[in-house]
Amino acid sequence: MSTITPRENYLRMLKGEIPEHVPSFFIPYGDFLEDELLTPMTVPNGTFVTSFGVEYTGSKDMNMGAMPTPGKIILPDITEWEKYIKKPDVSGRDWEAYYKVQGSKWDRENHVLTITAGDYFLTAVSFMGFENAMLAMYEEPDALKDMLAYVSEFYIEVMKQEIYYCKPDILIIMDDDSAYRAPFFSVDMYREFFKPLHKKHCDIALESGMMIERHDCGKCEQFIDDWLDLGIRGWNPAQISNDLKTIKKKYAGRLAINGGWDSQGVVSSSLVDPKMLRDTLAEYVDLLAPGGGFVYAAVNMGDPADPATAERTGIIKDFYFDYVKDYYKNH
């Protein structure tokens, strides 16, 4: 019988303490504020155009994750960004009413409330495409910095309104900067272009009593020390192309791993048999759960309507309740 709420349990884990039970989405612990003014995380139906004019498309193959619609560029020349990029006019927006509607869906007693911010590299990519964003970092760094600083003024304004009206618990800095096997740019370039902007958000969050997490896909372990410098305490999805064994040992009590599961390998596919799946789940948990700082986030890829997929998902869920949930009581 739990003596604390999933919210309290998750925050305890994020602070580096041993939680009462291993957090997992099988025991819901969080709600998200998805502000229509910011970059969408998913596009479940058709397309979505952001307040800056970027069109995003969802795809069933990517679980409806939001991606800029291919071929639609709104910034053809970074040196003329002022001509194309305009901050949305929110002078007449009823912030309080908007967030009140959002808040009707949240369980503030049992769940942490999370906001997201800081997608500056991805914003540049969404404006001008990946290749042009990368070229701008080398060929027109001052213009890129000026544009991102301008965009940041708007992102910071939205974040301050979210904090004022919603009192969130957690900020997630969401800015993918790495491919699965290598980063897109160096640590020095991260520190030059993006860390100062991330710091603005993190400083406001810390001043507001919030905890901070980092969403970063791919092989991004080279940025961890900079994350800790910003006050970041958790990381998702922590893909296995990173040296998670060393990271777990080196940053114990300072960086929680929310994920760490092989979501792209055989164990997350239709090729896995039940015994292999259970054995891999045991190895996964025994590597990352000891000492705390772990969120069980094993997932099973595949069509949810497929009975075989449902069976594998059932194994993952049963394993959580049979072995993982009370790990700290039993080990």
FILUM-603748 format. One record per residue: residue number from 1; residue in three letters; chain; x negated, y negated, z negated of N, C-alpha, C in turn. Coordinates in steps of 0.02 Angstrom, whole numbers, plus 50000, padded with zeros to 5 digits. Example, Ala and Ser with C-alpha at 12.3 -4.5 7.8 and 13.67 -1.06 7.14 Angstrom:
2
num_residu_chaine_neast_nnorth_nup_caeast_canorth_caup_ceast_cnorth_cup
1_Ala_A_49340_50284_49610_49385_50225_49610_49340_50165_49610;
2_Ser_A_49358_50112_49646_49316_50053_49643_49355_49998_49606;
This chain:
331
num_residu_chaine_neast_nnorth_nup_caeast_canorth_caup_ceast_cnorth_cup
1_Met_A_49958_50060_50000_50000_50000_50000_49956_49938_50000;
2_Ser_A_49966_49894_50050_49925_49834_50055_49943_49784_50000;
3_Thr_A_49892_49752_49973_49903_49701_49921_49895_49630_49948;
4_Ile_A_49871_49624_50011_49864_49558_50042_49895_49559_50111;
5_Thr_A_49909_49501_50139_49940_49497_50205_49888_49509_50259;
6_Pro_A_49910_49529_50319_49862_49535_50375_49823_49471_50387;
7_Arg_A_49854_49414_50375_49820_49349_50383_49762_49344_50334;
8_Glu_A_49776_49357_50271_49724_49353_50220_49669_49404_50233;
9_Asn_A_49689_49463_50255_49640_49515_50268_49593_49496_50325;
10_Tyr_A_49621_49466_50378_49580_49446_50435_49532_49390_50417;
11_Leu_A_49556_49341_50380_49512_49286_50360_49457_49311_50314;
12_Arg_A_49472_49359_50272_49421_49387_50228_49366_49419_50270;
13_Met_A_49386_49456_50321_49338_49488_50366_49295_49436_50401;
14_Leu_A_49327_49382_50425_49292_49331_50463_49242_49292_50419;
15_Lys_A_49255_49289_50355_49210_49254_50309_49150_49296_50290;
16_Gly_A_49148_49358_50313_49091_49402_50297_49103_49446_50237;
17_Glu_A_49165_49446_50211_49182_49488_50154_49210_49555_50180;
18_Ile_A_49212_49605_50136_49241_49669_50154_49317_49663_50150;
19_Pro_A_49353_49673_50205_49426_49667_50203_49457_49728_50169;
20_Glu_A_49521_49721_50153_49556_49778_50123_49564_49834_50173;
21_His_A_49579_49816_50236_49583_49867_50288_49550_49838_50351;
22_Val_A_49529_49881_50396_49499_49860_50459_49553_49827_50502;
23_Pro_A_49544_49763_50520_49595_49731_50562_49601_49764_50630;
24_Ser_A_49661_49762_50656_49676_49790_50722_49742_49762_50747;
25_Phe_A_49749_49761_50814_49813_49736_50841_49870_49784_50826;
26_Phe_A_49855_49844_50800_49908_49889_50780_49943_49865_50716;
27_Ile_A_49910_49821_50679_49942_49785_50624_49935_49711_50641;
28_Pro_A_49984_49681_50674_49977_49613_50700_49954_49564_50646;
29_Tyr_A_49903_49525_50663_49875_49478_50614_49870_49407_50640;
30_Gly_A_49888_49395_50704_49878_49328_50730_49930_49306_50781;
31_Asp_A_49941_49241_50784_49982_49209_50835_49939_49158_50871;
32_Phe_A_49955_49145_50935_49918_49098_50976_49962_49039_50995;
33_Leu_A_49932_48980_50992_49963_48921_51020_49939_48916_51092;
34_Glu_A_49984_48922_51139_49966_48916_51210_49996_48851_51236;
35_Asp_A_49955_48799_51236_49978_48732_51256_49979_48727_51332;
36_Glu_A_50035_48705_51359_50043_48700_51431_49995_48651_51463;
37_Leu_A_49964_48607_51423_49917_48558_51449_49848_48588_51463;
38_Leu_A_49835_48646_51435_49768_48676_51439_49766_48735_51487;
39_Thr_A_49707_48762_51498_49698_48818_51543_49738_48878_51519;
40_Pro_A_49779_48908_51561_49819_48966_51539_49775_49028_51530;
41_Met_A_49795_49071_51483_49760_49135_51475_49789_49188_51521;
42_Thr_A_49854_49185_51532_49888_49232_51576_49937_49194_51621;
43_Val_A_49951_49223_51678_50003_49198_51723_50047_49257_51741;
44_Pro_A_50099_49270_51702_50139_49331_51712_50182_49330_51775;
45_Asn_A_50198_49270_51800_50243_49267_51858_50217_49216_51909;
46_Gly_A_50194_49240_51966_50175_49195_52019_50113_49154_52004;
47_Thr_A_50121_49087_52007_50065_49042_51997_50082_48990_51943;
48_Phe_A_50030_48957_51919_50037_48904_51869_49988_48849_51886;
49_Val_A_50012_48786_51887_49970_48729_51902_49957_48691_51838;
50_Thr_A_49893_48681_51821_49874_48648_51759_49886_48572_51763;
51_Ser_A_49878_48540_51706_49887_48467_51703_49835_48430_51743;
52_Phe_A_49779_48463_51760_49728_48433_51803_49739_48450_51877;
53_Gly_A_49788_48492_51891_49804_48509_51960_49773_48573_51986;
54_Val_A_49745_48614_51943_49716_48677_51964_49770_48731_51966;
55_Glu_A_49773_48766_52022_49822_48821_52028_49791_48886_52005;
56_Tyr_A_49825_48920_51959_49804_48986_51935_49853_49039_51957;
57_Thr_A_49827_49099_51968_49867_49156_51989_49855_49215_51943;
58_Gly_A_49907_49251_51927_49900_49312_51887_49900_49373_51933;
59_Ser_A_49867_49425_51912_49864_49486_51951_49876_49547_51907;
60_Lys_A_49917_49592_51930_49931_49652_51891_49867_49693_51880;
61_Asp_A_49822_49692_51929_49759_49729_51923_49715_49701_51867;
62_Met_A_49727_49638_51846_49688_49607_51793_49732_49593_51732;
63_Asn_A_49785_49634_51724_49831_49626_51668_49859_49556_51664;
64_Met_A_49871_49526_51723_49901_49459_51730_49857_49404_51702;
65_Gly_A_49792_49418_51693_49746_49366_51670_49742_49309_51721;
66_Ala_A_49739_49248_51696_49740_49189_51739_49673_49180_51775;
67_Met_A_49676_49173_51840_49617_49159_51881_49633_49104_51930;
68_Pro_A_49586_49057_51942_49599_49005_51993_49616_49038_52060;
69_Thr_A_49669_49013_52092_49689_49041_52156_49632_49034_52207;
70_Pro_A_49610_49088_52237_49553_49085_52284_49565_49035_52340;
71_Gly_A_49512_48997_52356_49515_48952_52413_49546_48884_52400;
72_Lys_A_49571_48873_52339_49603_48809_52324_49555_48767_52281;
73_Ile_A_49520_48721_52313_49470_48679_52281_49498_48608_52273;
74_Ile_A_49496_48581_52214_49521_48512_52205_49465_48461_52201;
75_Leu_A_49402_48484_52194_49345_48439_52191_49293_48459_52243;
76_Pro_A_49296_48429_52303_49249_48449_52356_49179_48421_52349;
77_Asp_A_49171_48368_52308_49105_48336_52302_49097_48311_52230;
78_Ile_A_49051_48341_52192_49042_48323_52122_49022_48250_52115;
79_Thr_A_48988_48221_52164_48967_48151_52158_49025_48103_52165;
80_Glu_A_49083_48128_52187_49143_48087_52193_49198_48111_52146;
81_Trp_A_49177_48139_52089_49226_48169_52044_49278_48119_52020;
82_Glu_A_49260_48056_52012_49308_48007_51987_49366_47996_52036;
83_Lys_A_49355_48012_52098_49407_48005_52150_49459_48061_52144;
84_Tyr_A_49437_48119_52121_49480_48178_52123_49506_48200_52055;
85_Ile_A_49469_48187_52002_49487_48213_51936_49516_48156_51893;
86_Lys_A_49579_48164_51874_49613_48114_51835_49642_48146_51771;
87_Lys_A_49629_48114_51714_49657_48140_51652_49733_48134_51654;
88_Pro_A_49768_48186_51632_49841_48183_51630_49866_48126_51584;
89_Asp_A_49920_48094_51604_49950_48042_51564_49998_48074_51513;
90_Val_A_49979_48073_51450_50020_48103_51398_50047_48050_51350;
91_Ser_A_50049_47988_51373_50071_47933_51330_50143_47941_51307;
92_Gly_A_50184_47975_51347_50254_47983_51327_50271_48052_51301;
93_Arg_A_50222_48092_51289_50236_48161_51267_50257_48163_51194;
94_Asp_A_50309_48200_51180_50332_48210_51111_50296_48271_51083;
95_Trp_A_50236_48260_51058_50194_48314_51033_50230_48354_50979;
96_Glu_A_50259_48319_50932_50291_48352_50875_50346_48399_50897;
97_Ala_A_50389_48376_50943_50444_48418_50967_50418_48479_51004;
98_Tyr_A_50367_48469_51045_50339_48525_51083_50312_48579_51037;
99_Tyr_A_50273_48558_50987_50243_48607_50943_50294_48638_50896;
100_Lys_A_50348_48602_50882_50401_48631_50840_50433_48690_50875;
101_Val_A_50444_48684_50941_50470_48740_50979_50422_48798_50979;
102_Gln_A_50357_48783_50989_50306_48835_50987_50306_48870_50919;
103_Gly_A_50311_48830_50866_50305_48856_50799_50361_48903_50779;
104_Ser_A_50417_48899_50814_50473_48944_50796_50456_49017_50809;
105_Lys_A_50402_49030_50846_50383_49099_50863_50329_49125_50816;
106_Trp_A_50303_49084_50772_50246_49104_50731_50267_49129_50662;
107_Asp_A_50227_49174_50635_50235_49198_50567_50177_49172_50526;
108_Arg_A_50184_49112_50499_50128_49080_50465_50109_49114_50399;
109_Glu_A_50154_49150_50369_50139_49184_50306_50095_49244_50317;
110_Asn_A_50107_49282_50370_50072_49345_50380_50019_49343_50435;
111_His_A_50021_49292_50477_49975_49289_50534_49932_49227_50533;
112_Val_A_49870_49232_50556_49829_49173_50568_49856_49140_50632;
113_Leu_A_49850_49074_50635_49868_49038_50696_49804_49016_50730;
114_Thr_A_49797_49032_50793_49737_49019_50831_49750_48971_50888;
115_Ile_A_49704_48924_50898_49704_48882_50957_49640_48896_50996;
116_Thr_A_49640_48878_51060_49582_48889_51102_49559_48823_51133;
117_Ala_A_49495_48819_51148_49467_48758_51177_49398_48772_51205;
118_Gly_A_49370_48722_51239_49299_48724_51256_49281_48758_51321;
119_Asp_A_49329_48767_51367_49313_48804_51428_49283_48758_51482;
120_Tyr_A_49225_48731_51467_49195_48679_51511_49163_48708_51573;
121_Phe_A_49124_48762_51566_49096_48793_51626_49153_48819_51671;
122_Leu_A_49202_48851_51641_49257_48877_51681_49300_48821_51711;
123_Thr_A_49304_48764_51676_49339_48707_51705_49303_48684_51768;
124_Ala_A_49237_48678_51764_49199_48658_51824_49210_48707_51881;
125_Val_A_49209_48772_51865_49221_48823_51915_49291_48816_51945;
126_Ser_A_49340_48803_51902_49409_48797_51927_49418_48736_51972;
127_Phe_A_49380_48684_51960_49385_48624_52001_49352_48632_52069;
128_Met_A_49292_48664_52070_49252_48663_52131_49228_48731_52155;
129_Gly_A_49248_48785_52121_49224_48851_52141_49159_48869_52106;
130_Phe_A_49146_48934_52099_49088_48957_52061_49023_48933_52091;
131_Glu_A_49015_48942_52156_48951_48924_52187_48936_48850_52181;
132_Asn_A_48986_48808_52193_48975_48736_52189_48962_48713_52118;
133_Ala_A_48994_48746_52069_48982_48728_52000_48909_48744_51981;
134_Met_A_48885_48802_52003_48816_48820_51989_48767_48772_52023;
135_Leu_A_48781_48755_52086_48737_48709_52122_48736_48640_52089;
136_Ala_A_48793_48619_52063_48797_48553_52031_48752_48550_51970;
137_Met_A_48744_48605_51934_48700_48606_51875_48628_48592_51895;
138_Tyr_A_48608_48612_51955_48539_48602_51978_48531_48538_52019;
139_Glu_A_48580_48522_52061_48571_48468_52109_48600_48401_52086;
140_Glu_A_48654_48403_52047_48686_48341_52024_48703_48347_51950;
141_Pro_A_48653_48359_51907_48668_48370_51837_48701_48310_51803;
142_Asp_A_48682_48250_51820_48710_48191_51787_48784_48183_51805;
143_Ala_A_48801_48194_51867_48871_48188_51888_48913_48241_51854;
144_Leu_A_48886_48302_51849_48923_48355_51815_48934_48339_51742;
145_Lys_A_48882_48314_51709_48889_48296_51638_48940_48241_51629;
146_Asp_A_48939_48191_51673_48987_48136_51667_49059_48162_51676;
147_Met_A_49069_48206_51724_49136_48233_51734_49159_48273_51674;
148_Leu_A_49116_48316_51648_49136_48357_51592_49148_48315_51529;
149_Ala_A_49110_48261_51520_49122_48217_51464_49191_48184_51470;
150_Tyr_A_49209_48166_51531_49275_48136_51544_49331_48186_51529;
151_Val_A_49323_48247_51553_49373_48299_51540_49376_48314_51465;
152_Ser_A_49318_48312_51432_49316_48327_51361_49357_48277_51320;
153_Glu_A_49360_48215_51341_49401_48167_51305_49473_48190_51301;
154_Phe_A_49498_48218_51355_49567_48243_51356_49573_48307_51314;
155_Tyr_A_49526_48353_51322_49529_48416_51284_49526_48402_51208;
156_Ile_A_49485_48354_51189_49480_48337_51118_49545_48306_51093;
157_Glu_A_49576_48263_51134_49639_48232_51114_49693_48286_51101;
158_Val_A_49697_48334_51146_49746_48387_51138_49732_48427_51074;
159_Met_A_49669_48443_51063_49650_48482_51004_49669_48445_50940;
160_Lys_A_49657_48380_50938_49673_48341_50878_49748_48341_50865;
161_Gln_A_49788_48338_50917_49861_48340_50909_49883_48409_50884;
162_Glu_A_49852_48461_50911_49868_48529_50888_49853_48537_50814;
163_Ile_A_49796_48512_50793_49777_48518_50722_49824_48477_50678;
164_Tyr_A_49841_48417_50700_49883_48373_50660_49953_48403_50649;
165_Tyr_A_49982_48429_50702_50051_48453_50697_50057_48527_50678;
166_Cys_A_50006_48567_50692_50013_48640_50683_49970_48669_50628;
167_Lys_A_49919_48634_50605_49875_48658_50552_49850_48730_50566;
168_Pro_A_49817_48741_50623_49793_48809_50640_49738_48832_50593;
169_Asp_A_49728_48898_50592_49677_48929_50549_49611_48939_50586;
170_Ile_A_49616_48953_50651_49557_48975_50689_49553_48938_50756;
171_Leu_A_49493_48919_50774_49478_48894_50841_49438_48947_50878;
172_Ile_A_49458_48963_50939_49418_49007_50982_49389_48965_51039;
173_Ile_A_49323_48962_51042_49290_48931_51099_49289_48982_51155;
174_Met_A_49326_48968_51210_49333_49015_51265_49299_48988_51326;
175_Asp_A_49241_49015_51342_49204_48989_51400_49157_49043_51425;
176_Asp_A_49181_49087_51467_49139_49142_51492_49081_49114_51532;
177_Asp_A_49021_49134_51513_48961_49109_51546_48913_49164_51566;
178_Ser_A_48938_49226_51570_48895_49282_51587_48932_49334_51628;
179_Ala_A_48895_49366_51673_48920_49426_51706_48908_49486_51659;
180_Tyr_A_48930_49544_51680_48926_49602_51636_48855_49618_51616;
181_Arg_A_48807_49608_51662_48737_49628_51649_48689_49570_51639;
182_Ala_A_48711_49508_51650_48665_49452_51644_48704_49387_51639;
183_Pro_A_48674_49337_51605_48707_49271_51601_48705_49234_51668;
184_Phe_A_48749_49186_51677_48750_49146_51738_48694_49093_51737;
185_Phe_A_48674_49073_51676_48622_49022_51671_48584_49033_51606;
186_Ser_A_48529_48996_51598_48484_49006_51542_48511_48975_51478;
187_Val_A_48480_48994_51423_48496_48963_51358_48483_48888_51360;
188_Asp_A_48428_48868_51391_48412_48797_51395_48467_48759_51433;
189_Met_A_48493_48789_51485_48546_48755_51523_48611_48754_51483;
190_Tyr_A_48623_48807_51445_48681_48805_51400_48675_48746_51352;
191_Arg_A_48617_48739_51323_48606_48686_51274_48610_48616_51306;
192_Glu_A_48592_48612_51369_48594_48547_51403_48665_48527_51423;
193_Phe_A_48703_48574_51451_48767_48557_51481_48828_48569_51435;
194_Phe_A_48828_48625_51399_48890_48647_51368_48891_48647_51292;
195_Lys_A_48834_48661_51262_48833_48663_51189_48855_48597_51157;
196_Pro_A_48832_48538_51182_48855_48476_51151_48931_48467_51153;
197_Leu_A_48963_48491_51206_49035_48487_51212_49069_48536_51165;
198_His_A_49042_48597_51161_49069_48646_51113_49062_48620_51042;
199_Lys_A_49007_48586_51028_48995_48561_50960_49049_48510_50939;
200_Lys_A_49072_48470_50986_49125_48422_50969_49186_48458_50942;
201_His_A_49206_48511_50976_49264_48549_50954_49251_48584_50888;
202_Cys_A_49192_48614_50882_49176_48650_50821_49172_48604_50761;
203_Asp_A_49143_48546_50769_49138_48498_50713_49207_48478_50689;
204_Ile_A_49253_48465_50735_49321_48447_50715_49355_48505_50679;
205_Ala_A_49345_48565_50704_49375_48624_50673_49349_48633_50602;
206_Leu_A_49284_48628_50593_49254_48637_50527_49277_48582_50479;
207_Glu_A_49281_48521_50503_49305_48466_50461_49378_48476_50441;
208_Ser_A_49415_48514_50480_49485_48528_50466_49496_48592_50427;
209_Gly_A_49441_48623_50405_49446_48684_50365_49461_48747_50404;
210_Met_A_49447_48746_50469_49461_48803_50511_49400_48849_50517;
211_Met_A_49414_48912_50535_49361_48958_50554_49354_48957_50629;
212_Ile_A_49295_48977_50654_49282_48974_50726_49260_49042_50752;
213_Glu_A_49288_49060_50809_49268_49121_50845_49246_49102_50915;
214_Arg_A_49214_49148_50948_49190_49138_51017_49216_49194_51061;
215_His_A_49249_49175_51115_49265_49224_51167_49214_49217_51222;
216_Asp_A_49177_49270_51236_49127_49268_51289_49118_49338_51316;
217_Cys_A_49136_49349_51378_49128_49414_51410_49057_49421_51436;
218_Gly_A_49038_49483_51453_48975_49495_51485_48916_49498_51436;
219_Lys_A_48856_49498_51465_48795_49503_51425_48775_49433_51402;
220_Cys_A_48801_49413_51345_48792_49345_51321_48756_49342_51254;
221_Glu_A_48723_49397_51234_48692_49400_51168_48638_49347_51158;
222_Gln_A_48609_49322_51212_48556_49273_51207_48582_49206_51179;
223_Phe_A_48647_49196_51177_48676_49134_51153_48697_49138_51079;
224_Ile_A_48690_49195_51047_48717_49205_50980_48689_49155_50930;
225_Asp_A_48625_49144_50930_48596_49097_50881_48625_49027_50889;
226_Asp_A_48639_49007_50950_48671_48942_50961_48743_48943_50936;
227_Trp_A_48778_48999_50943_48846_49004_50915_48845_48994_50839;
228_Leu_A_48798_49028_50807_48795_49022_50734_48778_48951_50713;
229_Asp_A_48737_48918_50753_48720_48848_50739_48782_48803_50742;
230_Leu_A_48831_48822_50782_48894_48784_50789_48944_48801_50734;
231_Gly_A_48930_48853_50695_48976_48874_50643_49022_48931_50663;
232_Ile_A_49008_48962_50719_49049_49018_50744_49038_49080_50701;
233_Arg_A_49093_49114_50684_49090_49172_50638_49112_49238_50670;
234_Gly_A_49143_49235_50728_49167_49297_50759_49159_49295_50834;
235_Trp_A_49157_49354_50865_49145_49359_50938_49189_49414_50967;
236_Asn_A_49224_49397_51020_49261_49446_51060_49247_49434_51134;
237_Pro_A_49247_49484_51176_49260_49554_51161_49197_49594_51144;
238_Ala_A_49138_49561_51145_49075_49595_51128_49067_49659_51169;
239_Gln_A_49059_49650_51234_49055_49707_51279_48990_49746_51268;
240_Ile_A_48992_49810_51287_48937_49855_51268_48874_49845_51310;
241_Ser_A_48875_49799_51358_48813_49783_51394_48766_49744_51349;
242_Asn_A_48790_49721_51292_48749_49690_51240_48723_49743_51192;
243_Asp_A_48669_49729_51158_48639_49777_51111_48676_49771_51044;
244_Leu_A_48735_49802_51042_48778_49793_50983_48749_49824_50920;
245_Lys_A_48711_49877_50926_48681_49907_50867_48633_49859_50833;
246_Thr_A_48590_49827_50873_48543_49778_50845_48579_49716_50820;
247_Ile_A_48629_49693_50858_48667_49634_50839_48703_49645_50773;
248_Lys_A_48732_49704_50765_48768_49720_50703_48721_49715_50643;
249_Lys_A_48660_49742_50651_48612_49741_50596_48584_49671_50584;
250_Lys_A_48567_49637_50637_48533_49572_50630_48580_49518_50602;
251_Tyr_A_48644_49520_50622_48690_49467_50603_48743_49490_50554;
252_Ala_A_48728_49541_50516_48777_49568_50468_48799_49513_50420;
253_Gly_A_48865_49508_50412_48893_49458_50366_48898_49388_50395;
254_Arg_A_48870_49379_50455_48870_49312_50486_48910_49309_50551;
255_Leu_A_48916_49366_50585_48952_49367_50649_48994_49431_50653;
256_Ala_A_49059_49422_50651_49105_49479_50657_49113_49499_50730;
257_Ile_A_49118_49563_50742_49127_49590_50809_49199_49612_50817;
258_Asn_A_49235_49575_50858_49305_49591_50873_49306_49623_50941;
259_Gly_A_49296_49689_50941_49291_49725_51005_49234_49774_51002;
260_Gly_A_49188_49769_51049_49132_49816_51051_49150_49883_51082;
261_Trp_A_49208_49887_51113_49231_49950_51143_49214_49952_51217;
262_Asp_A_49200_50012_51242_49183_50022_51312_49248_50022_51353;
263_Ser_A_49271_49963_51372_49335_49956_51407_49329_49970_51482;
264_Gln_A_49268_49979_51507_49259_49990_51579_49232_50059_51595;
265_Gly_A_49219_50099_51545_49190_50165_51557_49241_50221_51560;
266_Val_A_49216_50281_51562_49259_50340_51569_49308_50346_51511;
267_Val_A_49286_50326_51451_49330_50335_51392_49391_50291_51395;
268_Ser_A_49393_50241_51438_49452_50198_51445_49490_50213_51510;
269_Ser_A_49475_50269_51541_49505_50287_51605_49544_50351_51600;
270_Ser_A_49574_50370_51655_49613_50432_51659_49569_50494_51658;
271_Leu_A_49502_50485_51663_49457_50542_51665_49440_50570_51597;
272_Val_A_49457_50534_51543_49438_50555_51477_49486_50608_51451;
273_Asp_A_49461_50659_51418_49504_50709_51386_49512_50690_51312;
274_Pro_A_49563_50716_51279_49578_50695_51210_49519_50704_51162;
275_Lys_A_49483_50759_51167_49427_50770_51121_49371_50718_51132;
276_Met_A_49355_50706_51195_49303_50656_51211_49324_50587_51186;
277_Leu_A_49387_50571_51194_49412_50506_51172_49406_50500_51096;
278_Arg_A_49427_50551_51059_49422_50548_50986_49349_50545_50963;
279_Asp_A_49306_50584_50994_49235_50583_50975_49204_50515_50988;
280_Thr_A_49222_50484_51044_49195_50418_51060_49222_50366_51012;
281_Leu_A_49285_50371_50994_49314_50325_50945_49278_50330_50879;
282_Ala_A_49261_50390_50858_49226_50399_50794_49156_50367_50797;
283_Glu_A_49121_50377_50853_49055_50346_50861_49060_50270_50860;
284_Tyr_A_49110_50244_50894_49122_50172_50898_49133_50142_50829;
285_Val_A_49176_50172_50790_49193_50146_50724_49135_50154_50676;
286_Asp_A_49103_50211_50677_49047_50223_50631_48987_50177_50645;
287_Leu_A_48982_50152_50706_48928_50106_50723_48944_50035_50699;
288_Leu_A_49006_50013_50708_49022_49942_50699_49061_49925_50635;
289_Ala_A_49093_49974_50604_49133_49959_50545_49093_49950_50480;
290_Pro_A_49040_49988_50469_49005_49983_50404_48984_49911_50387;
291_Gly_A_48997_49893_50324_48978_49826_50301_49027_49771_50318;
292_Gly_A_49082_49788_50352_49131_49737_50369_49116_49703_50435;
293_Gly_A_49151_49648_50448_49138_49611_50510_49156_49648_50572;
294_Phe_A_49214_49683_50573_49232_49724_50629_49308_49724_50638;
295_Val_A_49329_49717_50701_49400_49723_50720_49406_49780_50769;
296_Tyr_A_49446_49830_50752_49457_49888_50795_49497_49865_50856;
297_Ala_A_49466_49868_50914_49498_49843_50975_49489_49891_51033;
298_Ala_A_49493_49955_51019_49490_50005_51073_49552_49998_51116;
299_Val_A_49541_49997_51181_49597_49990_51227_49593_50045_51279;
300_Asn_A_49649_50057_51311_49654_50109_51362_49679_50077_51426;
301_Met_A_49638_50077_51477_49658_50047_51540_49702_50095_51580;
302_Gly_A_49747_50068_51618_49791_50110_51658_49862_50084_51658;
303_Asp_A_49902_50113_51700_49973_50093_51706_50011_50114_51644;
304_Pro_A_50039_50067_51606_50076_50085_51545_50134_50132_51558;
305_Ala_A_50160_50132_51620_50216_50176_51636_50195_50248_51649;
306_Asp_A_50130_50259_51655_50104_50326_51667_50103_50365_51601;
307_Pro_A_50136_50423_51598_50137_50462_51536_50068_50479_51509;
308_Ala_A_50020_50490_51554_49951_50506_51532_49920_50446_51498;
309_Thr_A_49934_50386_51524_49909_50325_51492_49939_50317_51423;
310_Ala_A_50004_50329_51419_50038_50323_51354_50010_50373_51304;
311_Glu_A_49992_50432_51328_49963_50483_51283_49896_50460_51255;
312_Arg_A_49854_50432_51298_49788_50408_51276_49795_50349_51228;
313_Thr_A_49843_50305_51242_49855_50250_51197_49879_50275_51129;
314_Gly_A_49918_50327_51130_49942_50357_51067_49884_50386_51027;
315_Ile_A_49836_50416_51060_49777_50443_51025_49738_50386_50992;
316_Ile_A_49728_50332_51028_49692_50274_51001_49728_50246_50940;
317_Lys_A_49793_50242_50944_49833_50216_50887_49831_50263_50828;
318_Asp_A_49842_50327_50841_49841_50376_50786_49773_50377_50752;
319_Phe_A_49719_50371_50791_49652_50372_50762_49643_50313_50716;
320_Tyr_A_49671_50257_50734_49665_50198_50690_49697_50212_50622;
321_Phe_A_49757_50237_50622_49792_50247_50558_49765_50308_50519;
322_Asp_A_49738_50357_50555_49712_50417_50522_49641_50407_50494;
323_Tyr_A_49601_50367_50529_49530_50364_50511_49503_50293_50499;
324_Val_A_49528_50245_50538_49497_50179_50538_49526_50131_50486;
325_Lys_A_49591_50129_50481_49624_50078_50440_49594_50074_50370;
326_Asp_A_49588_50129_50336_49564_50130_50266_49490_50149_50262;
327_Tyr_A_49452_50130_50313_49382_50149_50317_49343_50127_50254;
328_Tyr_A_49357_50067_50230_49318_50039_50174_49338_50070_50107;
329_Lys_A_49394_50102_50105_49414_50138_50044_49385_50208_50043;
330_Asn_A_49373_50235_50103_49352_50305_50108_49278_50314_50122;
331_His_A_49241_50260_50132_49169_50267_50147_49129_50225_50097;
